[in-house]
Amino acid sequence: MKKSSIYLEELRNNEHLRFFVSRLIFLRKKKEWSQVMLSKEAGFSLNKVNEIENFTVMPTLDTICKLAQALDSDVGELFPKK
């Protein structure tokens, strides 16, 4: 099923998701990892990591935890501080 452009626009405009994705990419690149390497370490398909980084899916809490663990980070590092 194709995602509607309205849904995708809402994802891209979500402030917390934008911050999460920017931190995810920053931490991935800090380790000098490609999306392929992150997907292998987290136990996901490359497609899933690509979809998250391109705002086409909203990651679940389980997915966020696995990504943080793969990056040797705390989940809190992926979200804005108050």
C-alpha positions, 0 to 999 in steps of 0.5 A, a space after each residue: 500500500 502506497 503511503 499518502 503524500 499528506 502522511 509523508 509530509 506530516 512525518 517530515 514536519 514532525 519536530 521530534 522525528 526530524 531531531 531523531 533522524 538528524 541525531 541518528 545520522 550524526 551518530 551513524 556517521 560519527 562511527 563512520 558507518 553506512 546505512 548498510 553497516 547500521 542495518 546489520 548491527 541493528 538487525 534490520 534490513 537496509 530498506 528499514 534504515 533508509 525509510 527511517 532516515 528518509 521520513 517514510 516510516 515512523 520508527 517504533 520504540 523497539 526499533 529506536 531502542 535497537 538503533 540506539 544499542 547498535 550505535 552504543 548510545 542511550 535512547 535519550 541521545 536521539 531526542 532533544 533535551 528539555 
